[in-house]
């Protein structure tokens, strides 16, 4: 089973092509929901589509604790890092993300 990401609008759409080999069929919020989609719309889309939300937004962290999973959330904590740095972070932590997805009780994973 491949991991499919939903990249929040605070992350570059260029991450889709940079990570296509390790996270195929991933999506970007702007492509599927448009600009300025509400957190609720993003949450519901990820839940319906079986996607893992990847964001820098702490609001999704709180939603994951409050509502539980699915969807699960990967919170990128490394500030204003480059797209290349975020891609490397997600690539380097692929096994950790796989383990996180397999853990039924875990709702978010902080990386950075």
Secondary structure, 3 states (H helix, E strand, C coil): CCCCEEECCCCCCCHHHHCCCCCCCCEEHHHHHCCCCCHHHHHHHHHHHCCEEEECCHHHHHHHHHHCCCCCEEEECCCCCCHHHHHHHHHHCHHHHHHHHHCCCCCEEEEC
